[in-house]
Amino acid sequence: EAHTSIRTRLAEASDLAPTATATEAVTAAHELLARAPAAYLSATLEDAVAETERPNIPGTVNRSLNWCLALPVRLDEIERHPLAARLAAVLRAATRDSGDVGPSPPGPG
């Protein structure tokens, strides 16, 4: 129910279709966040690969997997993951638009 509510609010605030994929929803969420007057904006590794399982779920102190959920791709593959690249571009544009220019990410080799 909470997932549906969040997705509904996201669809209302963006151009997200009701049939959107997790990748489209993650992108839309970060595009909205990038427009907010926030001092800090980041994406999680789970967001970067559209992983729907979340670690550290509040109220699950007895759940053994609470802190050790595996990502669906290896860490070294995230750098080349299309969604990770898209989110990095969204965050970079938000930083550029805010006038706060931080260090650029390392380029290829």
Protein Blocks (a to p, Z undefined) as FASTA:
>chain_A
ZZmmmmmmmmmmmccdfkbcfklmmmmmmmmmmmpccfbdcddfklmnopabdghiehil
mbmklmmcccfbdfklmmmgmklmmmmmmmmmmmmmnopacdddddeZZ
